[in-house]
Amino acid sequence: MFWSKEFWPPSSPDLNPCDYYLWGVLERDTNKRAHNTVDSLKAAIIEAVANLSREQAAHAVGRFRHRVELLL
């Protein structure tokens, strides 16, 4: 079911680059190996964020305009 723009949730994940891009990338990159401790997982997350390229950020932000236009 597709919601009309009048009923679109105010905090829609469709308009949040972290929700529609970043979390998936971080999950993919941090799950390449098992983590036996919270510290290991934290270190993997920090490393994955540090390794994000400008191109990845540009890709995520570049999709934002298209997503906003779908709501208008």
C-alpha positions as CSV (number, residue, x, y, z in Angstrom):
1,M,0.0,0.0,0.0
2,F,1.4,3.4,-1.0
3,W,0.6,6.3,1.3
4,S,-0.2,9.7,-0.2
5,K,2.0,12.6,0.7
6,E,-0.7,13.9,3.1
7,F,-0.2,10.8,5.3
8,W,3.6,10.4,4.9
9,P,5.2,9.9,8.4
10,P,6.9,13.1,9.6
11,S,10.1,11.2,10.5
12,S,10.1,9.0,7.4
13,P,13.2,6.9,6.9
14,D,12.8,7.7,3.2
15,L,14.2,11.1,3.9
16,N,17.0,10.2,6.2
17,P,20.3,9.3,4.5
18,C,21.3,7.3,7.6
19,D,18.2,5.2,7.3
20,Y,18.2,4.7,3.5
21,Y,21.9,4.3,3.0
22,L,24.4,4.5,6.0
23,W,23.0,1.8,8.3
24,G,23.0,-0.8,5.5
25,V,26.6,0.0,4.5
26,L,27.8,-0.1,8.1
27,E,26.0,-3.4,8.7
28,R,27.5,-4.9,5.6
29,D,31.0,-3.7,6.5
30,T,30.9,-4.6,10.2
31,N,29.4,-8.1,9.6
32,K,32.3,-9.3,7.5
33,R,33.6,-11.0,10.6
34,A,32.1,-12.1,14.0
35,H,32.5,-9.9,17.0
36,N,32.9,-11.6,20.4
37,T,32.9,-8.4,22.4
38,V,31.1,-5.1,22.3
39,D,34.5,-3.4,22.0
40,S,35.3,-5.4,18.9
41,L,32.0,-4.3,17.3
42,K,32.5,-0.7,18.3
43,A,36.0,-0.7,16.8
44,A,34.6,-2.2,13.6
45,I,31.9,0.5,13.4
46,I,34.4,3.3,14.0
47,E,36.7,1.8,11.2
48,A,33.8,1.5,8.8
49,V,32.7,5.1,9.3
50,A,36.3,6.3,8.9
51,N,36.5,4.4,5.6
52,L,33.4,5.9,4.1
53,S,34.5,7.7,0.9
54,R,33.4,11.1,-0.4
55,E,31.8,9.2,-3.3
56,Q,29.6,7.2,-0.9
57,A,28.5,10.3,0.9
58,A,27.8,12.0,-2.5
59,H,25.7,9.0,-3.6
60,A,23.6,9.1,-0.4
61,V,23.0,12.8,-0.6
62,G,22.5,12.7,-4.3
63,R,19.4,10.5,-3.8
64,F,17.9,12.9,-1.4
65,R,16.5,15.4,-4.0
66,H,14.8,12.5,-5.8
67,R,13.3,11.3,-2.6
68,V,12.0,14.8,-1.7
69,E,10.5,15.2,-5.2
70,L,8.5,12.0,-4.7
71,L,6.8,13.6,-1.7
72,L,5.9,16.9,-3.4
